[in-house]
Amino acid sequence: MTGLCLALFSCNMKTEDQAELEKLRALDSLRNEMNQSASANPDVDFYSPDYEPSEPVAYKPEEKKMSAATKGALIGAGAGAASGAVIDGKKPVRGAVLGGVLGAGAGAATGAIIEKKKREQ
């Protein structure tokens, strides 16, 4: 039992030592970057107590817009599924599946045509 505790403790110490080593490496890397920046910009004193870094630029990811074909497929699938379920009253699940597939295809085709016309303009 003592051996198991000692093994677990030594393993834990190893990971703590590794974490501390990684922190030191990160700090050294940061110091190297600052020294390189200081040598590239001799007019700026990075170590001065008056130095204030400029505001960081906020990263704004690009908004991904849905294509017209995708919109058409989604709208067509929903409308087709609802219509198919109502039309095929005896087996509404079968009607919903068939209507959804056909509606998605028709909507995607319509959306692709709309996209093509927008590109041509």
Protein Blocks (a to p, Z undefined) as FASTA:
>chain_A
ZZmmmmmmmmmmmmmmmmmmmmmmmmmmmmmmmmmmmmmmmmbcfkbmkbccdddddddd
ddddddfklmmmmmmmmmmmmmmmmmmmmlmmlmmmmmmmmmmmmmmmmmmmmmmmmmmZ
Z
